[in-house]
Amino acid sequence: MPISIITHKVSAGAEYGLALFSHTASYWPEKASLIANLLVVVLFMEPFVLLAFHFIYRYLALWSPSLLHQHSGKFAIAFISLNCLSIGITVKSLSDIWATSKSAAFFVDILRNEYGINFLISPRPNFFSINFKKSRDPRAVWNWPVMKSMAMVTIPAALSISICFICTYLILKGFSTKTLKIRFRLLQIQLFHALLFQFAVPMMLVCLPFTLGLSLSLLGLDMGQLANICGLVFELCPAVDPFIIILAVPRFKRIVLEKIRCIRIERFRHNELREQSRVRHYFSLLMGREPMSGGDTPQAAGRVIPIAFLSSRAVCT
């Protein structure tokens, strides 16, 4: 999320494709601008890859926890290797699109009119021009090199989402067929619920609308600012994630509520008790008798409590 705020990521859609760029890095030197734009897109795809490995970990923790503990190092190496492979595929495909975007005239009008990008200066501002057709004519032929690169970009995310669904099915099957200790089962169910929430938020807020927007572009329909809205909403996921964990796992929620109770007004009752003692003292002096001590009977104290109560109400108001 901080990277997107600093670089000001923009996704502009049209009936013939999509433009991805960093508004801040548009006027940077070409190499720096390319790195900034690649970083924005890679971080856009990365959460789905991380969620896929989280689902695999949760599946192994349920079906074979001993295997997971014995080969935790190999699991970490496999995660790092496959994640680097996913990033490499994304970077290579986007670099191919970047090479064709420098001379493309697509999206120039949209970026100049809606985002104030000046294309008359030199060097020319940089952005990813994902044009699915070779011209703006609806009857133009498909731009197969760009479509092939976009397919390669979406393959890691598509595989990650498929792994999440498969692991979800296997985990649910494990809950219904395996014999587990009660505490272990409850813990695994709570962690699985939290993981489902973490997976559902980016799926509903980003993946489905973004896929719909790309589908509209492939059909020759203008998706407007839908892609940009999806890209901005996606940045809320890291901020929402801790609250999802708190709501999904009862143990975390209980701990948070216990911490909140520490600042409840009941913890500061000594203030009210001190005020009541002061009011009883002045009331006793007013009535011409000694102040009541802690050894007074409940009946004697009960005669003064209404006055103290009224005084407390006066202080509160």
Buried (B, 14 or more C-beta within 10 A) or exposed (E): EEBBEEBBBBBBBBBBBBBBBBBBBBBBEEEEBBBBBBBBBBBBBBBBBEBBBBBBBBBBBBBEEEEBEEBEEEBEEEBEEBBEEBBEBBBEBBEBBBEBBEEBEBBBEBBBEEBEBEBEEEEBBBBBBBBBBBEBEEEEEEBEEBBEBBEBBBBBBBBBBEBBEBBBEBBEEBBEEEEBEEEEBEBBBBBBBBBBBBBEBBBEBBBEBBBBBBEBBBEEEEBBBBBBBBBBBBBBBEEBBEEBBBBBBEEBBEEEEEEEEEEEEEEEEEEBEEBBEEBBEEBBEEEEEEEBEEEBEEEEBEEBEEBBEEBBEEEEE
